[in-house]
Amino acid sequence: MATTQASTLSHITHERMEQFKRLCENVDEETASHASSGRWSPKEIVSHLCGPEETRHMSTFRAILDEDTPLLDIKVEDPFFTEKRASMRFRELLAKFEREYRQIADFAHDLSDEQLSRKAHIPMLKETPVGEYPTLAQWISVIGDHHLGSHTDHMREILEELGDEK
């Protein structure tokens, strides 16, 4: 049975995913592949949100459940924009993004309070309010709410910039 915290994490992740998808629904292939000076393209933003191609975000959540305080070496500011992802159509990449975040929301929904309280060691979070030993609940919130929300804002800025260039 889902706990209140698990249901909330699932709901927030799902809502953020839907907001991002709505923002991208009218982005054409040309716009998706274009980057303004020194910024990521829309395709690179989506690729980044999908996480590393070989592991994705789900592997970090599972590690927290399977190991005692696993060390998670998270790469920030990496778009994970491989040749394979670069060759994908924008809609394909968005579908990959949707599958990833739907899986995160479904995963979060079924967690117990005990599972949500398990911890990881994530040194890159040391200087943040979350701290370097976040619970699984905090880590899901970081990815499904804060990270996705910040890149929704990022995408909005990029699309506005690209719209101004046309």
N, C-alpha and C positions, 0 to 999 in steps of 0.2 A: 504494500500500500504506500502510495506516495505521501511524503510528509509535506507540510505547508511550505517549508523552505525549498524542497525539491520541486514542487509545483511552481513556485514563484520563479526559480532559476530557469525552469523549462519555458515558462510563459514569456519571460523577458527575452530569452535567447530567440524564441520563435518570433516575437514581435520585432526585435531588432533586425532579424533576417528579412522579414516581410517589408520593413521600411527600406532596407537596402535594395531589395528586388524592385520595389515600386520606383525608386530613384533611377534605376537602370533600365526600366522597361522600354524606353524610347531611344536608347543609345544604339546608333547604327555601327556597323563594323568599322567604318572609316574613323569615326570619332573614338571608338573603343581602342583603336590602335595608335592614336595620336597622343603625343605628350607635349605639354608646353615646356618651355625652357627649364631644365633642371628638375622637373616634376615627373612623377610616375604617370603612365597612361592608365585609363580606366581598366584595361586588361591586366596591367601589373597590379593594380589595387586588388582586383578580384583574386588574382593568383596569390598575392600575399595573404589575403583572408583565408584562402584554402589551406595555407600552411605548407610545410615541406612536402613535396610530392610523394616521397617514399614513406613518410610517417604520419603526416597530418596532425591535427590537434588532438584527435581522439586518443592517440597513443599516449599522450601526456596524462590524460584523465585515467586511462587504464593502468598506467604505471603507478599512479597514486593509490589505486585500489589493490594492486598486486604486490607492491613492495613497501617496506617500511621506510618512510621519508626518502623517496628517491630524489637524487640530484637531477634536476632538469636544466640542461644547458640550452636556454632559449635564445634564438638568433633574432635580434630586433632589426628593423629597417632593412630586411632582406625581402625582395618581392617574390622569391622562389620562382622566378619567371624562366623556366626551362625552355629548351627548344620545343619540346612537346606542347607545353602550354602556349607558347608563342604561335604555334601553328594551329591551335584550336580556334574555332569561331567564338565570338564573344558569348553567344547564347549557350554554347557547350560549356564554356568556363563558368558561366552563371549557374548552369545546372549542377556542375560539380560543387560550387559554393553552396547551393541550396541543399544538396545531399549531405554535405559536411555539417552544416548548422542544424538541419533537421535531425541528424543523428545525434548531435550534441544535446539538443532539446529533449529528444526521446530518452537518451542516456540519463540526463539529469533528473527527469521526471520520476524514474524508478528507484532513486537512491534513498537509503535510510539515513537518519540523522547520524548514526555511527559512521557510515561511509563518508558522508559529507564532512565529517570532522577530521578525517585522515589528512595528514600533512605531507607536503613536499618541500624540498629545498630548492629554491629558485633564486640564485644570487642576484640576478638582474633586478629583482624586486626589492632589494635591500633598502634602497633610499625612497621607497614609495610608502604610502599609508598602509598597504597590504603587508609589507615586510617580506623578508626572504624565506619565511616558513609559512606560506599560506595553507589554509585548509583546502580541500577539494572544492568546497562550496565557494570559497573566495576565488580560486583559480577559474572555475566555470564562470563566475561573475566577471572576472577580468576579461576573459575571451568573449563570452556571449553578450556582455553588456558594454563594458567600457571600450574594449578594443574594437568591436564591431561598430559601436556608436561613433567612435572617433574617426573610423574610416568611412562611415556614412557621411560625416561632415567633410572629410577629405575629398570624397568622390563628388560631393555637391560643389565644392570649390573648384575642382578640376573641370567639371562639366560647365560651370559658369565661365571659367577662363577659356575653354575651348569654344564655347558658344560665342564669346566676344571676338575670337579670331576669325570666325566665318564671315 
